[in-house]
Amino acid sequence: MPRLAVGDLAPDFTLPTADGGSVTLSDLRGEHVVVYFYPAAMTPGCTTQACDFRDSLASLQGAGYKVIGVSPDPVDKLAQFAEAEHLTFPLASDTERGVLEAWGAWGEKSLYGKTVTGVIRSTVVVDPEGKVELAQYNVKATGHVAKLRRDLKIA
């Protein structure tokens, strides 16, 4: 799958969320949006990453960034994850993997030395006009949010 690059128009999406609602990217035009893709709710790495976003949410929001997490998990699992980890940003369900594929976050990756197909842990920042401001693929769960904040120059 092709990956998004700086300047690309971010593919629009509407996905169901853990809170029983939905999120539509184009509804957030006029704002900066951090869309991060993770393999599976309630796994160690994904929990670390989600909690890092949770713990950095005030500074990200203070700098004008919304955060949306996207995984192929069903809504009920995302709801359990959000409740267990006190996550207050939208967790969106992409069980059909259409958004993951369109954003270059689904494909071949190396897992414990083997090539598998799955979610490529990725973060894409969308600018207020709906264009890609920053695209990072194959990110590490631990320390990624701190690096993202440095890259975006957010204290």
DABELCOR-V835122 format. One record per residue. N is the residue number from 1. SS is DSSP state (a for helix, b for strand, c for the rest). Layout:
BEGIN
n;ss
N;SS
N;SS
END
This chain:
BEGIN
n;ss
1;c
2;c
3;c
4;c
5;c
6;c
7;c
8;c
9;b
10;c
11;c
12;c
13;c
14;b
15;b
16;b
17;b
18;c
19;c
20;c
21;c
22;b
23;b
24;b
25;a
26;a
27;a
28;a
29;c
30;c
31;c
32;b
33;b
34;b
35;b
36;b
37;b
38;c
39;c
40;c
41;c
42;c
43;c
44;a
45;a
46;a
47;a
48;a
49;a
50;a
51;a
52;a
53;a
54;a
55;a
56;a
57;a
58;a
59;a
60;a
61;a
62;a
63;c
64;c
65;b
66;b
67;b
68;b
69;b
70;b
71;b
72;c
73;c
74;c
75;a
76;a
77;a
78;a
79;a
80;a
81;a
82;a
83;a
84;a
85;a
86;c
87;c
88;c
89;c
90;b
91;b
92;b
93;b
94;c
95;c
96;c
97;c
98;a
99;a
100;a
101;a
102;a
103;c
104;c
105;c
106;b
107;b
108;b
109;b
110;b
111;b
112;c
113;c
114;b
115;b
116;b
117;b
118;b
119;b
120;c
121;c
122;b
123;b
124;b
125;b
126;b
127;c
128;c
129;c
130;c
131;b
132;b
133;b
134;b
135;b
136;b
137;b
138;c
139;c
140;c
141;c
142;c
143;c
144;a
145;a
146;a
147;a
148;a
149;a
150;a
151;a
152;c
153;c
154;c
155;c
END
